[in-house]
Every structure is written in C-alpha cells, then in structure tokens.
C-alpha cells in the first residue's frame, strides 16, 4: 500500500495520502477515505499502533494494518533524515526485567544471541534468541528461561509476515501458549496451536523456539 506522509517542522504529521491501491472495493479501499486518513493528522512522527492511535476500517484488518505499517516505515525514514535516532526497544527488558544481560560467547545453530540475566550479581535466568525463515522474512523468537529451565515467556519479532495472518504470531494469543513449557523440543499443533491460515509463520516461530531450547540445554547442561 503506497502512503505519502507529510510531517511539519515540529515533527507532527500534517496528513497522509493513500492512493493507487488495489484493495477490496467497499472494504479495504476505505483506507483511502478521509474517515481513516484524518486519524493520522496531528500525531507525532513516532510509531503508530493500529486500534490505539488509529482505528482500523471495520472488516479490513489487513488493509488497515498495511497502511499503518507503511506510515511507520515513512516515519522511520523521516527520523533518520531529520537527524534523529530510531527508538530501539530492548525486548529483553520487557520479557525478563533485570539489572543487566551478559551476552555469551559461542555459536549455536539457528540462534542469534544467548545471554545470562543478572540481578544482584547473580544469574537469575537466561534469554536465548532463536531465528528461522518465515513467510516474509526472518522470524526471531526471544525465549526467557527461569533458573529451573521453565519458559517464562517469549517475544516474537516478525515484521515482514503477512499483516492480519502471519503477523498474528506476534500477538499475545499465540505467544502466551509458550508460557510454562519445559525446555524441550515442541511440535506445532501439539503443545502450540498454529495461527489459522498461517502455517509457515507459525512453523517458523516453533522452529526458532526449538533452536533456542537446544542452545539453552547446551549452555546450561539442563534438559527437561
């Protein structure tokens, strides 16, 4: 979805233009109408969340999500061009709050990073980030393990997955299924139920999780 975003000198969105789309007439095509576009006026040039700052078009989740994603990419470009810095979120801190995270040296198949979670000078857990190829690109899964090796939770990053379908692997309804699992290999549609019509993205998330678990067992010597 092509979106033009106008930003004033103060860093506020003056307005957006959406045109030339091939979205479904009467549904997705409504993202081109003022009722949807005018919601962006006056917002700060910062990441926008669908159904928070901007409400979706009823019955057009995919088109609405695509428009918001395009706006956010434009805002990222504006931030860089205007000399600002992109906001970098430390997903580790959101997943497992601690004083520090000690990145471990080593290489494990299908793993981008492994770290010790440290508070009060003691290791209170681990976070391992597994990676796998999804439908639209790489899917990263941060897995937090408590001292006993139980999964405290996961954070899934997959910005390139299909909006409204594969992108749902990043939502709580899917992610919360991992909480409380043991550090052991899992199977899609056994321990974890896939997102409907998003088999590739769901499989990628499970594959990345399994890679993280495999690395964790090597690092700690713990097995379920």
FITITOR-495885 format. One line per 5 residues: number of its first residue (from 1); their letters; for each residue x, y, z of N, C-alpha, C. Coordinates in nm, 4 decimals. Atoms other than C-alpha are relative to their C-alpha. Layout:
N
NUM	A	X Y Z X Y Z X Y Z; ...
This chain:
224
1	XXXXX	0.0847 -0.1185 0.0000 0.0000 0.0000 0.0000 0.0889 0.1243 0.0000; -0.0816 -0.1212 0.0049 0.1641 0.3298 -0.1105 -0.0604 0.1115 0.0848; 0.0481 -0.1047 -0.0901 0.1363 0.6021 0.1557 0.0999 0.1155 0.0025; -0.0810 -0.1206 -0.0115 0.2685 0.9599 0.1440 -0.0311 0.0622 0.1353; 0.0176 -0.0569 -0.1329 0.3244 1.1106 0.4880 0.0649 0.1379 0.0038
6	XXXXX	-0.0515 -0.1376 -0.0105 0.3620 1.4878 0.5374 0.0239 0.0336 0.1464; -0.0382 -0.0334 -0.1370 0.5472 1.5998 0.8509 0.0470 0.1446 0.0044; -0.0401 -0.1404 -0.0075 0.5839 1.9652 0.9609 0.1322 0.0156 0.0735; -0.1307 -0.0279 -0.0598 0.8914 2.1351 1.1078 0.0069 -0.0414 0.1466; 0.0030 0.0370 -0.1410 0.7801 2.0477 1.4602 -0.0037 -0.1506 0.0207
11	XXXXX	0.0022 0.1448 -0.0101 0.7667 1.6776 1.3807 -0.1379 -0.0590 0.0198; 0.1370 0.0508 -0.0080 0.3892 1.6430 1.3674 -0.0488 -0.0381 -0.1399; 0.0542 0.0425 0.1288 0.2022 1.4621 1.0921 -0.1083 0.0983 -0.0440; 0.0966 -0.0941 0.0558 0.0185 1.7162 0.8761 -0.1152 -0.0764 -0.0637; 0.1008 0.0827 0.0639 -0.1633 1.4438 0.6881 0.0665 -0.1099 -0.0796
16	XXXXX	-0.0522 0.1071 0.0843 -0.1246 1.1352 0.4729 -0.0866 -0.0118 -0.1254; 0.0741 0.0259 0.1234 -0.2266 1.0410 0.1215 0.0167 -0.1475 -0.0354; -0.0016 0.1400 0.0406 -0.3190 0.6858 0.0267 -0.0757 -0.0104 -0.1317; 0.0672 0.0091 0.1295 -0.3951 0.6182 -0.3369 0.0635 -0.1092 -0.0839; -0.0528 0.0982 0.0942 -0.3483 0.3731 -0.6195 0.0034 -0.1401 0.0546
21	XXXXX	-0.0001 0.1351 -0.0558 -0.4260 0.0717 -0.4048 -0.0929 -0.0906 -0.0799; 0.0879 0.0980 0.0629 -0.5921 -0.2438 -0.5266 -0.0768 -0.0769 0.1078; 0.0720 0.0637 -0.1101 -0.7711 -0.3129 -0.2010 -0.1462 -0.0231 -0.0383; 0.1383 0.0381 0.0298 -1.1187 -0.4665 -0.1997 -0.0941 0.1196 0.0075; 0.0928 -0.1121 0.0035 -1.3795 -0.2110 -0.3027 -0.1066 -0.0146 0.1082
26	XXXXX	0.1019 -0.0010 -0.1037 -1.6101 -0.1141 -0.0194 0.0485 -0.0508 0.1336; -0.0588 0.0459 -0.1255 -1.3825 -0.2693 0.2423 0.1395 0.0605 0.0149; -0.1367 -0.0507 -0.0103 -1.0051 -0.2307 0.2176 0.0206 0.1343 -0.0676; -0.0152 -0.1276 0.0721 -1.0488 0.0579 -0.0277 -0.0331 0.1199 0.0885; 0.0388 -0.1102 -0.0895 -1.1892 0.2641 0.2622 0.1191 0.0628 0.0720
31	XXXXX	-0.1181 -0.0640 -0.0595 -0.8351 0.3269 0.3861 0.0388 0.1254 -0.0769; -0.0276 -0.1194 0.0809 -0.8224 0.5868 0.1061 -0.0943 0.1154 0.0337; 0.1002 -0.1022 -0.0301 -1.1144 0.7789 0.2543 0.0413 0.0853 0.1201; -0.0361 -0.0916 -0.1094 -1.0857 1.0816 0.4896 -0.0271 -0.0555 0.1389; 0.0343 0.0514 -0.1326 -1.2532 0.8983 0.7776 0.1142 -0.0809 0.0608
36	XXXXX	-0.1153 0.0755 -0.0483 -0.9485 0.6729 0.8016 0.1249 0.0879 0.0016; -0.1247 -0.0769 0.0129 -0.6721 0.9061 0.6817 0.0107 0.1139 0.1012; -0.0041 -0.1168 -0.0887 -0.7694 1.2010 0.9011 0.0396 -0.0346 0.1429; -0.0403 0.0396 -0.1346 -0.6934 0.9985 1.2126 0.1489 0.0249 0.0259; -0.1448 -0.0187 -0.0151 -0.3218 1.0490 1.1455 0.0392 0.1457 0.0228
41	XXXXX	-0.0305 -0.1427 -0.0119 -0.3413 1.4297 1.1438 0.0281 0.0386 0.1449; -0.0345 -0.0479 -0.1330 -0.1684 1.5872 1.4410 0.0793 -0.0966 0.0849; -0.0803 0.0959 -0.0757 0.0044 1.2691 1.5562 0.1482 0.0362 -0.0096; -0.1448 -0.0199 0.0047 0.3710 1.2943 1.6460 0.0608 -0.1000 -0.0965; -0.0688 0.0894 0.0937 0.6144 1.1422 1.3978 0.0700 -0.1099 0.0793
46	XXXXX	-0.0474 0.1131 -0.0800 0.6502 0.8286 1.6091 -0.0825 -0.1219 -0.0402; 0.0733 0.1208 0.0396 0.5443 0.4667 1.5589 -0.1466 0.0010 0.0429; 0.1446 0.0018 -0.0218 0.1674 0.4245 1.5317 -0.0452 -0.1456 0.0175; 0.0530 0.1343 -0.0231 -0.0254 0.1240 1.6622 -0.1461 -0.0053 -0.0421; 0.1380 0.0148 0.0461 -0.3422 0.0046 1.4933 -0.0924 -0.0280 0.1181
51	XXXXX	0.1029 0.0116 -0.1033 -0.6517 0.0327 1.7133 0.0433 0.0595 0.1331; -0.0378 -0.0815 -0.1159 -0.4655 0.2550 1.9582 -0.0100 0.1456 -0.0427; 0.0116 -0.1367 0.0521 -0.3857 0.5873 1.7903 -0.0942 0.0067 -0.1197; 0.0801 0.0035 0.1234 -0.5624 0.4843 1.4701 -0.0892 -0.1234 0.0003; 0.0946 0.1115 0.0028 -0.8749 0.2689 1.4457 -0.0095 -0.0585 -0.1412
56	XXXXX	0.0061 0.0656 0.1303 -0.8958 0.0129 1.1666 -0.1349 0.0209 -0.0667; 0.1253 0.0031 0.0743 -1.1571 0.0075 0.8958 -0.0683 -0.1329 0.0309; 0.0723 0.1216 -0.0352 -1.4238 -0.2435 1.0002 0.0028 -0.1008 -0.1147; -0.0046 0.1049 0.1008 -1.3793 -0.5723 0.8158 0.1192 0.0085 -0.0929; -0.1164 -0.0173 0.0889 -1.0484 -0.4617 0.6662 0.1276 0.0081 0.0828
61	XXXXX	-0.1177 0.0016 -0.0871 -0.7804 -0.5581 0.9174 0.1298 -0.0006 -0.0797; -0.1233 0.0116 0.0779 -0.5217 -0.6498 0.6542 0.0361 0.1332 -0.0664; -0.0264 -0.1280 0.0670 -0.5562 -0.3247 0.4569 0.0367 0.1079 0.1008; -0.0284 -0.0998 -0.1032 -0.5619 -0.1128 0.7725 0.1395 -0.0204 0.0572; -0.1332 0.0310 -0.0535 -0.2535 -0.2903 0.9090 0.1094 0.0384 -0.0987
66	XXXXX	-0.0986 -0.0335 0.1028 -0.0703 -0.2435 0.5781 0.0223 0.1508 -0.0063; -0.0120 -0.1459 0.0033 -0.1443 0.1302 0.5815 0.0818 0.0501 0.1179; -0.0741 -0.0411 -0.1199 -0.0165 0.1685 0.9374 0.1469 -0.0402 -0.0112; -0.1383 0.0441 0.0174 0.2953 -0.0355 0.8562 0.0751 0.0921 -0.0952; -0.0623 -0.0915 0.0961 0.3651 0.1921 0.5579 0.0283 0.1353 0.0642
71	XXXXX	-0.0211 -0.1267 -0.0716 0.3207 0.5023 0.7731 0.1204 -0.0117 0.0930; -0.1110 0.0178 -0.0940 0.5615 0.3627 1.0313 0.1356 -0.0068 -0.0710; -0.1253 0.0021 0.0763 0.8252 0.2940 0.7661 0.0379 0.1401 -0.0464; -0.0258 -0.1387 0.0403 0.7876 0.6511 0.6419 0.0517 0.0810 0.1183; -0.0433 -0.0710 -0.1205 0.8263 0.7779 0.9982 0.1438 -0.0372 0.0348
76	XXXXX	-0.1390 0.0415 -0.0237 1.1451 0.5723 1.0410 0.0951 0.0757 -0.0920; -0.0839 -0.0718 0.0966 1.2866 0.7316 0.7244 0.0104 0.1469 0.0375; 0.0001 -0.1408 -0.0427 1.1848 1.0798 0.8437 0.0933 0.0198 0.1193; -0.0821 -0.0115 -0.1200 1.3543 1.0190 1.1781 0.1481 0.0023 -0.0344; -0.1400 0.0047 0.0416 1.6821 0.9285 1.0119 0.0386 0.1260 -0.0770
81	XXXXX	-0.0295 -0.1166 0.0825 1.6658 1.2129 0.7577 0.0064 0.1289 0.0801; 0.0036 -0.1227 -0.0812 1.5912 1.4703 1.0267 0.1074 0.0015 0.1079; -0.1119 0.0016 -0.0941 1.8956 1.3671 1.2262 -0.0314 -0.0650 0.1315; 0.0369 0.0667 -0.1235 1.7097 1.1780 1.4943 0.0471 -0.1434 0.0019; -0.0366 0.1402 -0.0127 1.7604 0.8260 1.6148 -0.1258 -0.0841 0.0144
86	XXXXX	0.1131 0.0907 -0.0132 1.5214 0.5376 1.5778 -0.0067 -0.0528 0.1422; 0.0174 0.0531 -0.1343 1.3775 0.4205 1.9049 0.0276 -0.1500 -0.0016; -0.0355 0.1412 -0.0065 1.5376 0.0885 1.9889 -0.0567 -0.0594 0.1287; 0.0631 0.0632 -0.1152 1.3338 -0.1303 2.2174 0.0831 -0.1201 0.0433; -0.0704 0.1168 -0.0518 1.5198 -0.3719 2.4413 -0.1065 -0.1010 0.0409
91	XXXXX	0.1044 0.0980 -0.0263 1.2828 -0.6639 2.4198 0.0368 -0.0930 0.1154; -0.0421 0.0832 -0.1128 1.4905 -0.8493 2.6774 -0.0553 0.0555 0.1308; 0.0468 -0.0640 -0.1229 1.3959 -0.5973 2.9452 -0.1508 -0.0139 0.0160; 0.1447 0.0173 -0.0069 1.0280 -0.6271 2.8561 -0.0368 -0.1432 0.0377; 0.0289 0.1416 -0.0202 1.0427 -1.0057 2.8675 0.0436 -0.0493 0.1383
96	XXXXX	-0.0578 0.0486 -0.1259 1.2620 -1.0569 3.1769 0.0780 0.1164 0.0619; -0.0670 -0.1165 -0.0589 1.3406 -0.7352 3.3728 0.1153 -0.0416 0.0907; -0.1180 0.0321 -0.0804 1.6870 -0.7401 3.5289 0.0953 0.1188 -0.0038; -0.0990 -0.1079 -0.0040 1.9887 -0.5237 3.6083 0.0881 -0.0004 -0.1241; -0.0867 0.0064 0.1176 2.1956 -0.6485 3.3169 -0.0185 -0.1331 -0.0724
101	XXXXX	0.0090 0.1188 0.0848 2.2197 -0.9018 3.0371 0.1394 -0.0271 -0.0572; -0.1351 0.0342 0.0444 2.5541 -1.0711 2.9765 -0.0069 -0.0899 -0.1226; 0.0025 0.0772 0.1237 2.5826 -1.1830 2.6159 0.1116 -0.1039 0.0029; -0.0950 0.1106 -0.0056 2.7542 -1.5205 2.5946 0.0715 -0.0186 -0.1327; -0.0756 0.0336 0.1200 3.0284 -1.6089 2.3511 -0.0372 -0.1409 -0.0435
106	XXXXX	0.0317 0.1332 0.0500 2.9535 -1.9019 2.1276 -0.0841 0.0077 -0.1253; 0.0821 0.0088 0.1207 2.7740 -2.0152 1.8155 -0.0861 -0.1239 0.0098; 0.0958 0.1098 -0.0064 2.4635 -2.2287 1.8144 -0.0892 0.0088 -0.1224; 0.0786 0.0019 0.1234 2.2674 -2.3327 1.5081 -0.1387 0.0601 0.0224; 0.1314 -0.0609 -0.0073 1.9616 -2.1182 1.4493 -0.0181 0.0962 0.1153
111	XXXXX	0.0070 -0.0916 -0.1149 2.0474 -1.8798 1.7340 0.0772 0.1281 -0.0302; -0.0632 -0.1291 0.0243 2.1228 -1.5088 1.7053 0.0762 0.0490 0.1221; -0.0637 -0.0488 -0.1223 2.2111 -1.4416 2.0696 -0.0468 -0.0813 0.1200; 0.0343 0.0632 -0.1271 2.2198 -1.6019 2.4120 0.0611 0.0842 0.1108; -0.0547 -0.0822 -0.1079 2.2599 -1.4138 2.7357 -0.0466 -0.0479 0.1364
116	XXXXX	0.0369 0.0238 -0.1390 2.2582 -1.4543 3.1109 -0.0765 0.1210 0.0502; 0.0770 -0.1080 -0.0616 2.0017 -1.2495 3.3012 0.0531 0.0157 0.1418; -0.0711 -0.0203 -0.1264 2.1736 -1.0920 3.6004 -0.0650 0.1094 0.0844; 0.0482 -0.0978 -0.0983 2.0419 -0.9151 3.9104 0.0713 -0.0277 0.1324; -0.0712 0.0158 -0.1268 2.2335 -0.8528 4.2317 0.1250 -0.0835 -0.0117
121	XXXXX	-0.1222 0.0758 0.0219 2.5407 -1.0095 4.0793 -0.0215 -0.1480 -0.0215; 0.0292 0.1414 0.0184 2.3634 -1.3420 4.0362 -0.0764 -0.0249 -0.1284; 0.0729 0.0400 0.1209 2.2417 -1.5205 3.7251 -0.1352 -0.0539 0.0435; 0.1349 0.0411 -0.0404 1.8645 -1.5495 3.7627 -0.0783 -0.0619 -0.1163; 0.0659 0.0614 0.1141 1.7877 -1.6931 3.4215 0.0769 0.0240 -0.1275
126	XXXXX	-0.0624 -0.0181 0.1315 1.8670 -1.6884 3.0508 -0.1039 0.0472 -0.1010; 0.0823 -0.0335 0.1160 1.7279 -1.5370 2.7326 0.0773 -0.0436 -0.1237; -0.0631 0.0484 0.1235 1.8054 -1.7113 2.4047 -0.0900 0.0384 -0.1167; 0.0756 -0.0436 0.1173 1.7007 -1.5732 2.0660 0.0209 -0.0966 -0.1157; -0.0048 0.0907 0.1137 1.6211 -1.8346 1.8035 -0.0499 0.0701 -0.1252
131	XXXXX	0.0413 -0.0605 0.1265 1.5751 -1.7485 1.4358 -0.0376 -0.1094 -0.0998; 0.0423 0.0924 0.1059 1.4008 -1.9164 1.1411 -0.0618 0.0825 -0.1112; 0.0587 -0.0689 0.1144 1.2711 -1.8226 0.7982 -0.1517 -0.0155 0.0013; 0.1449 0.0005 0.0053 0.9043 -1.7232 0.7921 -0.0492 0.0172 -0.1418; 0.0584 -0.0180 0.1330 0.6731 -1.6431 0.5039 0.0575 0.1229 -0.0703
136	XXXXX	-0.0468 -0.1250 0.0612 0.8004 -1.2888 0.4502 0.1442 0.0333 0.0294; -0.1373 -0.0300 -0.0381 1.1437 -1.2966 0.6089 0.0358 -0.0730 0.1276; -0.0481 0.0660 -0.1203 1.3299 -1.3864 0.9246 -0.0931 0.0253 0.1181; 0.0781 -0.0087 -0.1229 1.1331 -1.4574 1.2415 0.0949 -0.0259 0.1169; -0.0836 0.0150 -0.1193 1.3114 -1.4064 1.5741 -0.0881 -0.0276 0.1207
141	XXXXX	0.0746 0.0335 -0.1211 1.1903 -1.5618 1.8975 0.0944 0.0065 0.1199; -0.0753 -0.0107 -0.1238 1.3356 -1.4481 2.2303 -0.0700 -0.0875 0.1032; 0.0572 0.0926 -0.0982 1.2821 -1.7193 2.4904 0.0656 0.0258 0.1356; -0.0499 -0.0248 -0.1349 1.3141 -1.6398 2.8614 -0.0174 -0.1259 0.0846; 0.0014 0.1188 -0.0847 1.4056 -1.9283 3.0941 0.0291 0.0395 0.1449
146	XXXXX	-0.0281 -0.0261 -0.1408 1.3856 -1.9171 3.4735 0.1105 -0.0941 0.0471; -0.1114 0.0850 -0.0457 1.6543 -2.0842 3.6916 -0.0264 -0.1502 -0.0089; 0.0327 0.1423 0.0069 1.4663 -2.4143 3.6781 -0.0096 -0.0506 -0.1432; 0.0084 0.0403 0.1401 1.4571 -2.4143 3.2976 -0.1404 0.0040 -0.0572; 0.1368 -0.0148 0.0495 1.0891 -2.3328 3.2636 -0.0115 0.1272 -0.0824
151	XXXXX	0.0170 -0.1174 0.0864 0.9835 -2.0938 2.9869 -0.0911 0.1011 0.0691; 0.0773 -0.1067 -0.0619 0.8698 -1.7668 3.1442 -0.0878 0.0718 -0.1013; 0.0736 -0.0673 0.1055 0.7552 -1.6279 2.8129 0.0876 0.0157 -0.1223; -0.0750 -0.0245 0.1232 0.8576 -1.5413 2.4586 -0.0397 0.1359 -0.0573; 0.0291 -0.1183 0.0811 0.8798 -1.2307 2.2445 0.0306 -0.0382 -0.1438
156	XXXXX	-0.0165 0.0405 0.1400 0.8312 -1.2875 1.8725 0.0028 0.1235 -0.0886; -0.0170 -0.1126 0.0916 0.9550 -1.0423 1.6101 -0.0070 -0.0529 -0.1428; 0.0156 0.0446 0.1387 0.8359 -1.0880 1.2539 -0.0727 0.1049 -0.0806; 0.0644 -0.1148 0.0648 0.7647 -0.7532 1.0900 -0.0382 -0.0252 -0.1449; 0.0251 0.0220 0.1425 0.7659 -0.8993 0.7389 -0.1060 -0.1065 -0.0274
161	XXXXX	0.1052 0.1000 0.0209 0.4968 -1.1610 0.7947 -0.1283 0.0687 -0.0461; 0.1219 -0.0570 0.0579 0.1629 -1.1071 0.6196 -0.0886 0.0615 0.1065; 0.0840 -0.0691 -0.0966 -0.0420 -0.8479 0.8044 -0.1367 -0.0660 0.0107; 0.1313 0.0587 -0.0234 -0.3541 -0.9937 0.9615 -0.0017 -0.1510 -0.0035; -0.0096 0.1467 0.0034 -0.2359 -1.3521 0.9102 0.1260 -0.0422 0.0758
166	XXXXX	-0.1244 0.0400 -0.0653 0.1266 -1.4473 0.9793 0.0435 0.0946 0.1094; -0.0401 -0.0986 -0.1012 0.1737 -1.1256 1.1772 -0.0594 -0.0316 0.1369; 0.0653 0.0331 -0.1270 -0.0549 -1.2750 1.4440 0.0878 -0.0842 0.0914; -0.0916 0.0729 -0.0887 0.2381 -1.4823 1.5725 0.0622 0.0944 0.1020; -0.0562 -0.0974 -0.0940 0.3497 -1.1599 1.7429 -0.1016 0.0423 0.1059
171	XXXXX	0.1054 -0.0392 -0.0933 0.0209 -1.1292 1.9334 -0.0051 -0.0930 0.1212; 0.0013 0.0726 -0.1272 -0.0410 -1.2422 2.2914 -0.0714 -0.1347 -0.0088; 0.0767 0.1244 0.0086 -0.2962 -1.5098 2.1967 0.0874 -0.1170 -0.0451; -0.0915 0.1054 0.0455 -0.0204 -1.7045 2.0184 0.1171 -0.0149 0.0967; -0.1206 0.0041 -0.0831 0.2788 -1.6127 2.2366 -0.0238 -0.0616 0.1372
176	XXXXX	0.0265 0.0476 -0.1357 0.1111 -1.6960 2.5670 -0.0054 -0.1515 0.0104; 0.0012 0.1468 -0.0019 0.0915 -2.0620 2.4650 0.1338 -0.0590 0.0454; -0.1335 0.0502 -0.0338 0.4661 -2.0920 2.5301 0.0290 0.0069 0.1503; -0.0271 -0.0189 -0.1428 0.4482 -1.9829 2.8959 -0.0183 -0.1301 0.0772; 0.0086 0.1175 -0.0848 0.5202 -2.2601 3.1411 0.0506 -0.1278 -0.0624
181	XXXXX	-0.0549 0.1208 0.0635 0.6641 -2.5045 2.8857 0.1371 -0.0327 0.0584; -0.1339 0.0418 -0.0400 0.9687 -2.7063 2.9820 0.0971 0.0282 -0.1138; -0.1034 -0.0228 0.1020 1.2976 -2.6533 2.7993 0.0194 -0.1272 -0.0804; -0.0042 0.1203 0.0826 1.2241 -2.9273 2.5496 -0.0602 0.0318 -0.1361; 0.0513 -0.0221 0.1356 1.1512 -2.9513 2.1784 -0.1517 -0.0176 -0.0036
186	XXXXX	0.1455 0.0066 0.0107 0.7872 -2.8887 2.0894 -0.0399 -0.0232 -0.1455; 0.0539 0.0262 0.1329 0.5670 -2.9717 1.7926 -0.1206 0.0884 -0.0252; 0.1137 -0.0847 0.0357 0.3271 -2.7393 1.6144 -0.1283 -0.0815 0.0002; 0.1336 0.0611 -0.0121 -0.0382 -2.8241 1.6831 -0.0045 -0.1149 0.0994; 0.0038 0.0902 -0.1150 0.0587 -3.0352 1.9806 0.0054 0.0872 0.1253
191	XXXXX	-0.0085 -0.0943 -0.1134 0.1916 -2.8074 2.2544 -0.0484 0.1398 -0.0387; 0.0337 -0.1337 0.0496 0.1328 -2.4963 2.0405 -0.0936 -0.0123 -0.1197; 0.0934 -0.0002 0.1124 -0.1649 -2.4376 1.8130 0.0353 0.1117 -0.0975; -0.0385 -0.0973 0.1011 -0.0903 -2.2597 1.4856 -0.1053 0.1083 -0.0185; 0.0926 -0.1042 0.0427 -0.2465 -1.9389 1.3602 -0.0712 -0.0505 -0.1246
196	XXXXX	0.0767 0.0460 0.1158 -0.5253 -2.0250 1.1169 0.0485 0.0687 -0.1272; -0.0443 -0.0493 0.1317 -0.4089 -1.9858 0.7537 0.1389 0.0626 0.0043; -0.1368 -0.0549 -0.0094 -0.0554 -1.9017 0.8690 0.0953 -0.1104 0.0455; -0.0820 0.1160 -0.0365 0.1200 -2.2390 0.8778 0.1488 0.0316 -0.0062; -0.1431 -0.0280 0.0167 0.4549 -2.1086 0.7512 0.0524 0.0874 0.1132
201	XXXXX	-0.0431 -0.0897 -0.1081 0.4782 -1.8262 1.0047 -0.0026 -0.0709 0.1345; 0.0106 0.0735 -0.1261 0.3596 -2.0492 1.2901 0.1130 -0.1017 0.0130; -0.1082 0.0983 -0.0001 0.6117 -2.3175 1.1932 0.1338 0.0666 0.0263; -0.1254 -0.0731 -0.0207 0.8922 -2.0615 1.1812 0.0176 0.0365 0.1472; -0.0076 -0.0362 -0.1416 0.8088 -1.9463 1.5332 0.0375 -0.1208 0.0852
206	XXXXX	-0.0302 0.1224 -0.0752 0.8163 -2.3025 1.6648 0.1430 -0.0472 -0.0281; -0.1379 0.0386 0.0341 1.1402 -2.3805 1.4777 0.1013 0.0879 0.0731; -0.0906 -0.0918 -0.0694 1.3054 -2.0699 1.6241 0.0016 -0.0295 0.1493; 0.0092 0.0363 -0.1424 1.1816 -2.1656 1.9707 0.0834 -0.1249 0.0274; -0.0740 0.1243 -0.0204 1.3252 -2.5157 1.9338 0.1507 0.0211 -0.0096
211	XXXXX	-0.1432 -0.0312 0.0094 1.6618 -2.3751 1.8267 0.0483 0.0661 0.1285; -0.0352 -0.0669 -0.1253 1.6626 -2.1528 2.1350 0.0100 -0.1017 0.1137; -0.0011 0.1032 -0.1034 1.5805 -2.4513 2.3575 0.1248 -0.0888 -0.0124; -0.1181 0.0847 0.0211 1.8562 -2.6624 2.2013 0.1261 0.0697 0.0488; -0.1173 -0.0754 -0.0452 2.1114 -2.3879 2.2649 0.0011 0.0121 0.1527
216	XXXXX	0.0097 -0.0145 -0.1459 1.9858 -2.3366 2.6208 0.0471 -0.1261 0.0714; -0.0397 0.1250 -0.0655 2.0343 -2.7042 2.7066 0.1508 -0.0223 -0.0090; -0.1464 0.0102 0.0136 2.3912 -2.6918 2.5760 0.0686 0.0962 0.0953; -0.0612 -0.1034 -0.0842 2.4711 -2.3704 2.7626 -0.0071 -0.0359 0.1472; 0.0211 0.0240 -0.1442 2.3277 -2.4807 3.0974 0.0169 -0.1452 0.0408
221	XXXX	-0.0088 0.1423 -0.0336 2.3506 -2.8587 3.0733 -0.1307 -0.0552 0.0539; 0.1295 0.0424 -0.0518 1.9842 -2.8754 3.1692 -0.0862 -0.0550 -0.1125; 0.0943 0.0563 0.0937 1.7354 -3.0928 2.9897 -0.1295 -0.0312 0.0726; 0.1290 0.0290 -0.0633 1.3644 -3.1394 3.0526 -0.0095 -0.1480 0.0331
